[in-house]
Amino acid sequence: MAPRSLTDYLYLSVGGTLSNAGVSGQAFRYGPQISNVLELEVVTGKGEIVICSKHQHADLFYSVLGGLGQFAIITKAKIRLHHVPPKVKWVRAYYSDFSAFTKDQEMLISQGRENSFDYIEGSVLVKGKDVNSWKMESHTLEDVNSNVTIESDAPVLYCLELTKAYFERESNLIGKKLNSLLERLHYLPSEVSIIDASYLGFLDRVHDKERDLRKSGLWYTLHPWLNLFISKSRIIEFDAWVFKQKLSGGINGPMLVYPLNRNKWDSRMSAVTPSEDIFYAVGLLGYASPRSAPTAESLMDQNSKILYFCRTKSIEYKQYLPHYVNQDEWRTHFDRLWPRFRERKLRSALVAPRNIKDNASLEMSLATILSCKTTQHIMMNHMISNVKCKIAKSLMVDIQEILDKPYSSECL
Ligand SMILES: Cc1cc2nc3c(=O)[nH]c(=O)nc-3n(C[C@H](O)[C@H](O)[C@H](O)COP(=O)(O)OP(=O)(O)OC[C@H]3O[C@@H](n4cnc5c(N)ncnc54)[C@H](O)[C@@H]3O)c2cc1C
């Protein structure tokens, strides 16, 4: 059994992910992780333990899902699971034509399970030093790539990444099935790599990369990532300036681009998406380098320029894992759902950070939260120590950051 919808990287907390959305290559079919929650146990700002679901305390339930940690602390989550086969065929196919790449992706995400893949993502490849070597600054196993040589004059290439899960008893049929699915796609002739992997190995694919990054020290450098949801109707324009021009030299990390179906997102949840039926998840996941380019400042500057480009071209987008420093920006982010967010927050806000002005009030605030009988009870009895630390840490970080600088949640 496995959750139906996961993140690319598995070592994230359940509470942190459900406070955002949790997206990856299964979300086109099952929606983000927040669409797969049956029930939550939360601690409210009043220190009450509340079990909520779509049937009880529904407003709190939907507020908390994608609620940026503003409404309650998630202490338990009941999440939908499904049976999964033990193996996957893991495919990468390469494109030089962005339009062909996105058409194939959109066709695949519109199909049922039989006629499509179980995981669909895409990424941008930039040219390496050698003319014919393309750098896949990927978060996944390198050997999926190793048997492919690509020759192209295109400014960037695109990699469609897919998996098809199967049982041992289907081993004889899976090759045929895969071929019939791949026949419908328009990748560069002969540029496809296929490997066998265990389902678990595939799910845990980013872990190896994490070990490498830890060894090289890059895991610990600043990584000012920019995650966006972009309307389908404007993604070609986005590609033409952002991927083909601005970022064609790479960002020292993966650049993801893959479509999602909006009808898999419940509009009662706090998370917001663009309004079109299909939108693209774009992840610009660069790591600042302590010794050479790109620096954290240059990555942040690049991110600002990309956001400015979207705004000036009126490209409909939403930041995923948003960060804003004033209320107008938050209002724009939530758009017509802003009044609902504000009203929900007035009803069940977790903390009121605007009242915290200095270290003394920070300490008082923390003392109040931590002395709350229910919180103590939960910390003592319900939680493993790591979750306990996470909550304390996340409260400390939220509040401390407010003291240091204008912080997102201060103006929410
Ligand atoms: C290496 C890496 C890979 C990632 N990959 C993906 C991906 O593939 N897909 C994706 O969707 N996201 C991805 N993310 C983003 C991730 O979902 C968010 O950063 C999420 O907040 C991470 O959870 P955390 O445990 O690190 O949260 P923390 O950093 O501990 O918390 C983040 C915020 O969430 C809130 N929060 C945390 N715990 C709780 C709780 N129990 N109750 C209420 N609110 C809480 C608080 O507001 C807190 O400030 C990735 C992040 C990293 C660092």
The ligand as an ORCA input file, in Angstrom:
! r2SCAN-3c Opt
* xyz 0 1
  C      14.134     18.937     -0.652
  C      12.689     19.342     -0.777
  C      11.908     18.747     -1.732
  C      10.572     19.120     -1.865
  N       9.796     18.487     -2.790
  C       8.500     18.808     -2.899
  C       7.660     18.128     -3.833
  O       8.064     17.262     -4.581
  N       6.345     18.486     -3.878
  C       5.823     19.429     -3.045
  O       4.627     19.677     -3.121
  N       6.602     20.087     -2.170
  C       7.914     19.803     -2.082
  N       8.703     20.484     -1.185
  C       8.118     21.580     -0.415
  C       7.463     21.076      0.856
  O       6.213     20.478      0.596
  C       7.245     22.246      1.830
  O       8.491     22.884      2.050
  C       6.672     21.763      3.152
  O       6.357     22.856      3.960
  C       7.709     20.905      3.805
  O       7.324     20.424      5.003
  P       8.358     20.510      6.226
  O       8.173     19.298      6.988
  O       9.751     20.746      5.758
  O       7.743     21.800      6.828
  P       8.416     22.871      7.758
  O       9.495     23.615      7.044
  O       8.729     22.268      9.084
  O       7.162     23.809      7.884
  C       6.758     24.647      6.862
  C       5.521     25.397      7.345
  O       4.418     24.484      7.324
  C       3.595     24.705      8.449
  N       3.564     23.473      9.255
  C       4.561     22.579      9.447
  N       4.134     21.566     10.214
  C       2.849     21.830     10.492
  C       1.849     21.167     11.241
  N       2.071     20.005     11.836
  N       0.620     21.746     11.324
  C       0.369     22.925     10.725
  N       1.259     23.585     10.001
  C       2.479     23.055      9.884
  C       4.160     25.872      9.229
  O       3.565     27.061      8.755
  C       5.600     25.893      8.800
  O       6.167     27.173      8.866
  C      10.031     20.134     -1.037
  C      10.842     20.749     -0.079
  C      12.156     20.353      0.063
  C      12.989     21.026      1.115
*
